[in-house]
Each structure stands twice: as C-alpha cells, then as structure tokens.
Amino acid sequence: VATANCFAPRQEVSSQSMGGIGMPKRKLIPDVVKAQELACVNTAMTVRDAVKIMAERRIGAVLVMDGGTLKGIFTERDVSMRVVAMGRDPDATVVAAVMTAGPDTLGPDASALEALEMMETHRYRHLPVVDGNGKVLGMVSIRDLFAVVRAHLEDEIKDREAFMFGSSYSAGAPA
C-alpha cells in the first residue's frame, strides 16, 4: 500500500490560550492546523487499500492526489454511501470512481469560523487547505475546529471569572 507524498509533516491542533484573539480571527494556518502529516492516496488505489490507510491512521478522510495535484477527497461517508450501500467490491473499485471529486478548499489565511460555516452549510467534516497555486498545505477537520471553539470558550469563561471574582478565582484553582 503506497501513499502519495503530501508535502507537510503531521499537524497538531493548537489548544493554547487564544491570547485575546477571538475564535473568528484565528487563521487555519498556523492557528488551527500545525505540523500535519497528510494521508494521501492516488486515484488508481483500490478502496480497500485506502480504507486500510484510514484505519491504520485512525482518520476519517484521505486526500486523493495525482502527482502534486489535488483531485478529490475520500471519506468515511464515501465508503458507506458510494461503496457499501451500492454493493461495490472494495477490492475492484478504485478511489477515483467513488471519491468526492474537486472538493471545496480554503486558503491558509481563511478563518476558523469560515471553515466551520462551510462545513455546516455543505454538511462535510473535512476541508483541504491549499495555497494560491493549489498546493495542499493541510486538511482541517470538524474535530480540529471543535478544539478551537472549546479552547476559546474555556478562555472566555476564565476571563469572565477573573473579571467577576478576581484573578485568583477559577473552577480549577485550589481552595
């Protein structure tokens, strides 16, 4: 099973304090997606081989590349709706036949809120991040955005508690 090289090491989602920056102002790169090792497959790979990669890495989507060009995204939803539900043989079906071709993308300067709104509007959970030349820089997931929203809300609560009760008050502060 071979994967295509996707240009970037694995990225972690930042959960650091937002330092007064509101969630809507957080950029996808570098604020949400950092040091990511993308899982990529080529268009001729079988569905079974692609799903094995997804299972091994415990991820819900892989990018489908042709050389250095993004051709599509292959997700758990594609497996369930376009392979299993349609009775296709995962050993005989290539990813190109069942992927989501030409996926929506966002640039690295897009905000976390823009990504969240796109995902909600179009009902998907993964969104490739590409530069102005179409080079894939990363992929943001709904889980990544959840971590950003959670960190933002935790910071908001701490700030409000500090304002209302003084800086030493916190649910996690020792009594």
C-alpha positions as a Python dict, from the first residue, in 0.01 Angstrom:
ca = {
    (1, 'V'): (0, 0, 0),
    (2, 'A'): (159, 324, -112),
    (3, 'T'): (61, 678, -30),
    (4, 'A'): (147, 991, -218),
    (5, 'N'): (378, 1242, -53),
    (6, 'C'): (166, 1536, 53),
    (7, 'F'): (429, 1794, 134),
    (8, 'A'): (380, 1851, 507),
    (9, 'P'): (454, 1676, 839),
    (10, 'R'): (157, 1593, 1070),
    (11, 'Q'): (-8, 1899, 1215),
    (12, 'E'): (-147, 1931, 1563),
    (13, 'V'): (-442, 2146, 1652),
    (14, 'S'): (-346, 2437, 1874),
    (15, 'S'): (-521, 2440, 2210),
    (16, 'Q'): (-310, 2718, 2360),
    (17, 'S'): (-471, 3021, 2513),
    (18, 'M'): (-608, 3247, 2246),
    (19, 'G'): (-438, 3549, 2400),
    (20, 'G'): (-733, 3781, 2348),
    (21, 'I'): (-783, 3680, 1985),
    (22, 'G'): (-1141, 3580, 1919),
    (23, 'M'): (-1219, 3250, 1751),
    (24, 'P'): (-1334, 3414, 1427),
    (25, 'K'): (-991, 3577, 1381),
    (26, 'R'): (-794, 3253, 1408),
    (27, 'K'): (-638, 3158, 1075),
    (28, 'L'): (-642, 2799, 958),
    (29, 'I'): (-264, 2802, 921),
    (30, 'P'): (-86, 2845, 1161),
    (31, 'D'): (-354, 2883, 1431),
    (32, 'V'): (-563, 2569, 1373),
    (33, 'V'): (-352, 2332, 1163),
    (34, 'K'): (14, 2275, 1251),
    (35, 'A'): (281, 2017, 1158),
    (36, 'Q'): (43, 1781, 976),
    (37, 'E'): (139, 1456, 804),
    (38, 'L'): (-132, 1426, 546),
    (39, 'A'): (-264, 1092, 432),
    (40, 'C'): (-281, 1089, 54),
    (41, 'V'): (-370, 823, -198),
    (42, 'N'): (-363, 817, -575),
    (43, 'T'): (-666, 788, -799),
    (44, 'A'): (-586, 427, -901),
    (45, 'M'): (-566, 290, -546),
    (46, 'T'): (-838, 43, -450),
    (47, 'V'): (-1098, 139, -194),
    (48, 'R'): (-980, -141, 35),
    (49, 'D'): (-622, -11, 36),
    (50, 'A'): (-739, 346, 100),
    (51, 'V'): (-962, 232, 387),
    (52, 'K'): (-671, 35, 536),
    (53, 'I'): (-470, 357, 549),
    (54, 'M'): (-761, 538, 711),
    (55, 'A'): (-800, 259, 968),
    (56, 'E'): (-427, 241, 1044),
    (57, 'R'): (-407, 616, 1099),
    (58, 'R'): (-748, 636, 1267),
    (59, 'I'): (-864, 912, 1034),
    (60, 'G'): (-1188, 979, 852),
    (61, 'A'): (-1055, 1105, 520),
    (62, 'V'): (-763, 1094, 279),
    (63, 'L'): (-670, 1335, 5),
    (64, 'V'): (-672, 1193, -346),
    (65, 'M'): (-375, 1320, -544),
    (66, 'D'): (-248, 1285, -897),
    (67, 'G'): (116, 1381, -875),
    (68, 'G'): (108, 1706, -681),
    (69, 'T'): (-248, 1795, -781),
    (70, 'L'): (-550, 1755, -555),
    (71, 'K'): (-813, 1557, -743),
    (72, 'G'): (-1053, 1476, -463),
    (73, 'I'): (-1114, 1365, -110),
    (74, 'F'): (-1216, 1016, 0),
    (75, 'T'): (-1409, 999, 326),
    (76, 'E'): (-1589, 755, 553),
    (77, 'R'): (-1912, 888, 406),
    (78, 'D'): (-1792, 796, 53),
    (79, 'V'): (-1721, 443, 178),
    (80, 'S'): (-2065, 400, 332),
    (81, 'M'): (-2274, 569, 63),
    (82, 'R'): (-2085, 500, -260),
    (83, 'V'): (-1927, 163, -186),
    (84, 'V'): (-2114, -33, 82),
    (85, 'A'): (-2466, 97, 11),
    (86, 'M'): (-2416, 48, -364),
    (87, 'G'): (-2281, -307, -322),
    (88, 'R'): (-1943, -231, -482),
    (89, 'D'): (-1643, -458, -432),
    (90, 'P'): (-1376, -261, -238),
    (91, 'D'): (-1103, -475, -397),
    (92, 'A'): (-1221, -399, -751),
    (93, 'T'): (-1327, -37, -707),
    (94, 'V'): (-1070, 238, -744),
    (95, 'V'): (-1084, 551, -530),
    (96, 'A'): (-1135, 776, -835),
    (97, 'A'): (-1471, 609, -900),
    (98, 'V'): (-1615, 687, -556),
    (99, 'M'): (-1426, 989, -421),
    (100, 'T'): (-1567, 1337, -384),
    (101, 'A'): (-1404, 1499, -685),
    (102, 'G'): (-1299, 1866, -686),
    (103, 'P'): (-1364, 1927, -318),
    (104, 'D'): (-1417, 2274, -178),
    (105, 'T'): (-1098, 2419, -33),
    (106, 'L'): (-991, 2717, 173),
    (107, 'G'): (-667, 2911, 181),
    (108, 'P'): (-434, 2918, 482),
    (109, 'D'): (-545, 3271, 577),
    (110, 'A'): (-912, 3174, 597),
    (111, 'S'): (-1056, 3194, 945),
    (112, 'A'): (-1163, 2902, 1159),
    (113, 'L'): (-1513, 3049, 1151),
    (114, 'E'): (-1516, 3045, 767),
    (115, 'A'): (-1421, 2677, 771),
    (116, 'L'): (-1686, 2599, 1031),
    (117, 'E'): (-1954, 2782, 831),
    (118, 'M'): (-1858, 2599, 508),
    (119, 'M'): (-1870, 2265, 684),
    (120, 'E'): (-2208, 2338, 837),
    (121, 'T'): (-2357, 2474, 513),
    (122, 'H'): (-2233, 2192, 290),
    (123, 'R'): (-2250, 1914, 552),
    (124, 'Y'): (-1898, 1779, 534),
    (125, 'R'): (-1639, 1718, 804),
    (126, 'H'): (-1305, 1762, 624),
    (127, 'L'): (-1175, 2055, 421),
    (128, 'P'): (-842, 2070, 235),
    (129, 'V'): (-631, 2383, 287),
    (130, 'V'): (-446, 2493, -26),
    (131, 'D'): (-226, 2786, -122),
    (132, 'G'): (-289, 3021, -416),
    (133, 'N'): (-116, 2778, -653),
    (134, 'G'): (-333, 2483, -549),
    (135, 'K'): (-61, 2317, -339),
    (136, 'V'): (-211, 2124, -50),
    (137, 'L'): (-91, 2263, 283),
    (138, 'G'): (-314, 2069, 519),
    (139, 'M'): (-662, 1947, 595),
    (140, 'V'): (-887, 2084, 867),
    (141, 'S'): (-1149, 1861, 1025),
    (142, 'I'): (-1457, 1937, 1228),
    (143, 'R'): (-1269, 1785, 1524),
    (144, 'D'): (-989, 2043, 1477),
    (145, 'L'): (-1245, 2322, 1478),
    (146, 'F'): (-1418, 2179, 1783),
    (147, 'A'): (-1085, 2200, 1969),
    (148, 'V'): (-1052, 2568, 1869),
    (149, 'V'): (-1406, 2650, 1980),
    (150, 'R'): (-1358, 2463, 2307),
    (151, 'A'): (-1031, 2646, 2382),
    (152, 'H'): (-1198, 2977, 2302),
    (153, 'L'): (-1494, 2904, 2531),
    (154, 'E'): (-1264, 2791, 2814),
    (155, 'D'): (-1066, 3114, 2782),
    (156, 'E'): (-1387, 3318, 2777),
    (157, 'I'): (-1504, 3151, 3099),
    (158, 'K'): (-1167, 3211, 3270),
    (159, 'D'): (-1169, 3576, 3162),
    (160, 'R'): (-1523, 3629, 3290),
    (161, 'E'): (-1449, 3455, 3620),
    (162, 'A'): (-1138, 3668, 3665),
    (163, 'F'): (-1338, 3983, 3593),
    (164, 'M'): (-1627, 3893, 3822),
    (165, 'F'): (-1443, 3729, 4110),
    (166, 'G'): (-1081, 3839, 4083),
    (167, 'S'): (-787, 3681, 3910),
    (168, 'S'): (-741, 3402, 4168),
    (169, 'Y'): (-1094, 3262, 4117),
    (170, 'S'): (-1129, 2962, 3889),
    (171, 'A'): (-1306, 2629, 3887),
    (172, 'G'): (-964, 2466, 3871),
    (173, 'A'): (-798, 2684, 4138),
    (174, 'P'): (-711, 2516, 4469),
    (175, 'A'): (-934, 2616, 4760),
}
